[in-house]
Amino acid sequence: MLVGVDFGLPHFDGELLELGLLAETAGYRVAERVACKRRAPDPALFVGSGKADEIKMLAQSTGATEVLFDQALSPAQQRNLERHLGLPVNDRTLLILEIFAQRARSHEGKLQVELARLQYLSTRLVRRWSHLERQSGGIGMRGGPGETQIELDRRMISDAIKRTKDRLEKVKKQRATQRRQRERRDAFTISLVGYTNAGKSSLFNALVKARTYAADQLFATLDTTTRQLYLGEAGRTVSLSDTVGFIRDLPHGLVDAFAATLQEAAEADLLLHVVDASNPDHPEQITAVEQVLGEIGAGEIPQLLVFNKIDALDPARAPQRRLDSFEVGGRVLPRLFVSAHDGTGLPELRAWLAAEVARRTAGQAPQDPGQALDYGNPSE
């Protein structure tokens, strides 16, 4: 059962569509969706006792075996809800961690997911499980049930976090060495960034003729892949990297854990911000991506907005110009409409990249988005 609470924020997903996609990606089958409004979270049960009773009855009638919340729950709220509902309760953060754990393929990706999972679990040791009751309280004894086991588990998790961080630090140094080698070769680096399932991997494959895994699902790609892209008009090769997708309310633990991977975007010369043009919520998705880019220190890197999937647009919404400009957070950025699926706009994308690389290599200012070249009506 999916549960979302509207606290009056503009990006609230009333139909819990994204949470449903996350749940299906993780292997769940959605039995019921419940949305409610509150001014503020209930300190004990997040949704309040009345709504918790309603959720319990709905879960019993639909046969739901787990409850997933669209917002992050505190350890105490999670524990109280599990006691009240008699069912496992998890939140959006753990759901994303589960998906990342299933999708990580490389050694680095697995380490990053493991670190984020351990950091999440370290906050959940609040006597939730019966196996913790190894020590009983009484006269002359300090503490209550589970204190000894909790401390033992906490130490074990703390040691595991330290080991994982040390191993990730080695990976980070290896990546830094690779970046320095690229800099010595005067390599121009471009990173694909964007909301999950915007079509980054499909665009990457179309540009460099690679076979990176691409699918119509959330977080299909977790591991950074870098290939060489030859731009004939500029007469040179650039490095193109496909990175992990972002999502609204991406857990900070994952942002920290994936610092080594996200560093590729933070140190790129140019970002291709891929947007799903067919998604009506794309303005909110752009804002979510810009927020994460700011967190990793990539907010000021030059960007080209690549509005992908125009083949899925209704003809009435088809763009009149292939290349124009778009304002994001007070910045006017160049925007190009493409379809990685059928190749529409890819020649224009290559031409724009070649011109930008040539300008930057010559020490000139980036192309002015206000004076973007007009490639005419896409239907022509």
Secondary structure, DSSP 8 states (H G I E B T S, - for coil): -EEEEE-S-TT--TT-HHHHHHHHHTT-----EEEEE-SS-BTTTBS-HHHHHHHHHHHHHHT---EEESS---HHHHHHHHHHHSS-EEEHHHHHHHHHHHH--SHHHHHHHHHHHHHHHTT--SS-SGGG------TT--S-TTHHHHHHHHHHHHHHHHHHHHHHHHHHHHHHHHHHHHHHTT--EEEEEEBTTSSHHHHHHHHHT------SSTT---S-EEEEEEETTTTEEEEEEE---B-TT--HHHHHHTHHHHHHHHT-SEEEEEEETT-TTHHHHHHHHHHHHHHTT-TTS-EEEEEE-GGGS-GGG--S-SEEEEEETTEEEEEEE--TTT-TTHHHHHHHHHHHHHHHHTT-----GGG------TT-
